[in-house]
Amino acid sequence: MSQRERVLNLYKTLLYMGRDYPQGFDFFRANLKRAFLKNKFESDPKKIDKMIERGQYVMKEIEALYMLKKYRTMKRRYYDEPFNAA
């Protein structure tokens, strides 16, 4: 798979994952677009690979955020204990 295809695939995947972002999809989409446009003219393959790896890391972090959100929701739904942030 070429780097261009990998970058486009990463962008599409992140955009899809942003639908449930806590601060809203518009906020997520604007920041995602800004991040990708900032590096639009990068041509060094090593730097591009590092940025793709960074994007995949961000993708995993977003997944973890969603899992934590689901866990907390289920915990509140099925247990009477109040949620303590401390």
Summary of the structure (lengths in Angstrom):
residues: 86
radius of gyration: 16.7
end to end distance: 46.1
largest distance: 55.1
contacts: 177
relative contact order: 0.12
helix: 77%
strand: 0%
